[in-house]
C-alpha cells in the first residue's frame, strides 16, 4: 500500500516527536511505500528551522513524489465547491492532498482527520493521533 504523508506527520519526523520516525521505518519494513506531493514540500519548507535543512532534504529524497495532475486538480475543485455548498470551508492545501489520496486510492497519514471530511478517504492508522 502507498501511504500519502500529511505535512503534520513529516514535521513530527523532523522534530523527533510522537515516535513518527520509527513508525515510518515500520511501514517501510512492512513493504509500504511512503509518498508526498508539492503541497507537502511547500508546507514543510515554509516552517522548517535552519537546523532542519539537512534532515528535510533527506526526508524528501526518500519519499515517492506524486505529481498533482489535472484530474486531481479538478477533483479538488469539485470537493471545495461541494463542501462550500454544505456550509464548510476546506483549506486549499488539505483539499489537494485529499483529492490526491482519493484519485490514487492512497491511505492518508494525518493527525488532522477533521480537515479531511471526504467520506471515501482512507486513513493510515497513527498511534497517538
N, C-alpha and C positions, 0 to 999 in steps of 0.2 A: 504494500500500500504506500502511496505517496502522501506525505503529511505537509500541508502548507503551514508554515510558521507565521503567526501574527507577530507584529513588532514587539509586543509586550513580552513574549517568550524570548525573543532574541536579546532584548535588553536585560532580562534576568540572566541569560547565559553570560553576557558581557560583564555583568556586575556580580557574578557568582552567587546568585540568590536562588532560593527555593529548590535547590538540587536540580536545576534545569540542565546543567552541563551533563550530569550523569543520566538524566532522562533522555537527552538526545543521543548519547552514546548507546544507551539500552535500545532505543528504537533502531539505530543503525545496526547494532548486533543482532536484532531480530529480523533484519532484512528489509526494513522500511527505507524509503527514500525521503529526504528532507528537502523542502523547496521554499523559495522566496520569489518575490517579484519586485518590480521597480518601486512600488509603493513602500515596501518594507525598507528597501535601501535608502530611500528618501527620508522616511521617518526616523530610522536608526541614526543615519549620519547627521540629521538635524539636532539630535540630542546627545551625541557621544561626547565624552570628555577627552581631552588631549591624550591622556594616558591610555585610552582605549582604541586608538587608531590601529595599532598592530593586530590586536585580537579581533577587531571588527573586520579588517581585511581578511584574516584567516577564516572567520566565520562565513563570510560571503563566498569565499573561494571554494569552500567545501559543500555549499548548498547547490542544489539544482536550481537554475534560474528559469523562470517561466515568463514568456512574453505575454503581454496583455494585447490580445489580438482583437480585431473588430467585433467578432461575436460576443466576446467578453465585455467589451465596452458598451455594446448595445444592451446586453443583459443588465449591466449595472445601471444604465439609464432607465431601463424598464423598472428595475427594482426601486430606484429613487422615486420615480413617479408613482408606482404602486403604493409605496409606504407613505408618501406625502398625502395621497388621497385618503389613506386610513388615519391621517392626522399625526403621523410620526415622521420626524425628520431624521434621516440617517446621514452619517458623515460620508463624504465622497470617498476618502481612502478606505474606510471599512466596507463600503458597498462594492468597490472594485475588488477588494480581497474576497469578499463573499461571493461575488459573481464568478471570479476565477475558480474558486473551490467548487462551485456548482457546475460550471461549464466543463471542468476536467474531472469531475467526480472524485475530488480530493477530500481528505479529512482535514479540518482546520484545528490547529492547536492555538488556543487563545485563552486568556484569563478574563476576557470581556464578552462572554456569550450574550449578554444583554444588548451589545452593539450589533449583533448578527441575528436578527429575528426571523430570518428566512427558514420556513419550516422544513424544507428539504435538505438543509445543510447538515453535513455530518461533522461531529466534533471528535478530535482525538482526546482521550482521557488525560487530564492533567492533575496529578496529585497536588493538593493544596490550592486548587483553583476554586 
